[in-house]
Amino acid sequence: MSIFQKSQSAQKTRKAFKSTHIATQTTYATEILA
């Protein structure tokens, strides 16, 4: 695996984690408001 491929997969993982985190925060906020 090249360094470029490694950094790309790391970015993908980070993006997936970020979107999951945002979804969790949104759900949490919705539950508080509900």
C-alpha positions in Angstrom: 0.0 0.0 0.0 1.4 3.4 -1.0 1.6 6.4 1.3 -1.0 8.1 -1.0 -3.4 5.2 -0.6 -2.9 5.2 3.2 -3.7 8.9 3.5 -6.7 8.5 1.3 -8.1 5.6 3.4 -7.4 7.6 6.5 -9.3 10.6 5.1 -12.2 8.3 4.3 -12.2 6.9 7.8 -12.1 10.4 9.3 -15.0 11.5 7.0 -17.1 8.5 8.0 -16.4 9.1 11.7 -17.3 12.8 11.3 -20.6 12.1 9.6 -21.5 9.5 12.2 -20.6 12.0 15.0 -22.7 14.7 13.4 -25.6 12.3 13.1 -25.3 11.3 16.7 -25.2 15.0 17.8 -28.3 15.7 15.7 -30.2 12.8 17.2 -29.1 13.9 20.7 -30.2 17.5 20.1 -33.6 16.3 18.6 -34.2 14.1 21.7 -33.5 17.1 24.0 -35.9 19.3 22.1 -38.6 16.7 21.8 
